[in-house]
Amino acid sequence: MKPDIHPKYNDSPVHCACGANWTTRSTKSEIRVEICSTCHPFFTGKQRLVDSAGRIERFTKKFAKRAGAPAA
């Protein structure tokens, strides 16, 4: 294996929007997530309101140009 070609792989803190924190190993120094296994409805078995409005707006803005273009 060649020396000095691989990125640094360090302990990285992970912060969720629900307030859960844990440490993992990654090439990034810090990781922020919107939803994790502590607050996701699939893992908890409880229905929670997940804010998807921002995701939908990003999707429509991203593909708005393609919708108006004529098909080739």
N, C-alpha and C positions, 0 to 999 in steps of 0.2 A: 504494500500500500504506500502511495506517495505521501510524504510529510507535507503539512501546511496547506492542503487543498480543501480540507473539510471545515465547515463553519463551527464556531464555538457552540457547545451544547451544554447549557447551564440550567440551574433551577430557576423556574419562572413562576411568579405568583399569578393566579387566575382570579379575576373579580367578575362576579355575575351582577346583573341589575337587581336581583332579589336580595343581594347582600351576602350571598355565600362566597367564601374565599377558600382556596386550596392551592397547593403548590404542585407543579408538574415540571417536566424537563422539556425544554424547547430551545430553538435558536433565537426566539424573540425574548426580549428582556421582561415584558409584561403583556398579559393577554386579558382583554375585556370582552365579555360575552353578554348577549341580551337574555338568553335563556339557558338553563342548565338542567341537569338531572334532578336537582332538588325542587325546582319549580315547574318543570315541564309536565303537562297533564298526562302524558303517556306513562311516565314513571311514577307519578304520585297517585294516579287513579282518581284525581279530583279535577273537575272542569274549572279552568281558570281563564279569565279574559286575557288574551294575548294581543297586544297592540300590533296589528298588521297593517294599519293605515299607512305608515311610513313606507313599508315594503311595497304596497300597491301603488302608491304615488311614484316611487322610484321606477317601478316596472312600466307604468304608463308613460312616464317622461322618457324613459330609455327607448321604448318602441313606438313613440308617437311619430317619429320621422318615417318609419317603415310603413305605418298604416296609411299615411297620406300619399305615398309613392305609388305610381301605377305599376301593375304587374307586367313583367317582361315576357 
